[in-house]
Amino acid sequence: MKKGIHSYHPFVCFLYFAGAMVSAMLYQHPVFLAAGAVLFLILNILLDSGKTVRKWQGMMITIPVFFLILNPLTNHRGSHIFFYFGANPVTLESFLQGLMLALTLFNLMAAFAAYNQVITAEKFLFLFAKWLPQWALLAMLAMRFVPLLRRRLYEIEMVQRGKGQSVTEGTFIQRVRNGLEFVQILLTWSLEEAIQTADSMAARGYGIQKRSRYIPFRMMGKDWFAMVYLLVFGTAVAFGWWLGDGVLAVYPILEPLLLQGREWFFLLMFVMFVGFPIGIQVREALLWRYWKRKI
């Protein structure tokens, strides 16, 4: 049985993730981005206890930290100098710019990790197959391609390791030779399965005439309410960005880091929008515990 954000219509889920990712790119302020990072982490923890985040934690930490370090070392603009790295100054402005870039990347990766758990292949095809059938199928296959090849390559490595072949042991030439053999087996396996899939689709008459399709998703009352909620708060978030709130000006003059005036209001709007599925997950968890105690 589907529960939480998984039980909502695919269009509502897609609208949320699209708006959340755009908001994380529009609001370039450390406070807004830090709040978004915390909310996306909480969402991933509620969805699968953080398994997906732990799986990709190396990339989610390494890439933002790389840009956080790289920007102050390559960008020397600014009047607030921390120290000198060689003959080049490391400034507060360049550090803050690198920090905002790092937080933006982290938010996007954390949001995409949650997106992959909520927007399944079935939901993705439902959203786009009617209007862009070839593009939707190609995009779904592309998203499935990398994890599928990784899993197959792992299986090949386990089998070949039993035969004494490994890409981590032996001389450099032996490891390269074993790696090329692994790739050859992987490509052969994938091509054979692709031919079988194509033959199966041809045997079933794929592409001969217009296909009928079963629609498993219907807009319910809660979906309409969620859509209105997202549109209202999403409009408020976009309006705040249009006014220039939630965007820290670094050059030519560094603005105060603390939020001022109506920025607190738009921070609340941002939190209400990004935290939408968190509220749903928490609400259903509380209802589940309540009825469990009743029973």
Helices and strands as residue ranges (DSSP letters): G 4-7, H 10-26, H 30-48, H 51-55, H 57-74, E 81-85, E 88-91, H 92-118, H 121-128, H 133-162, H 172-203, H 221-243, H 263-274, H 276-294
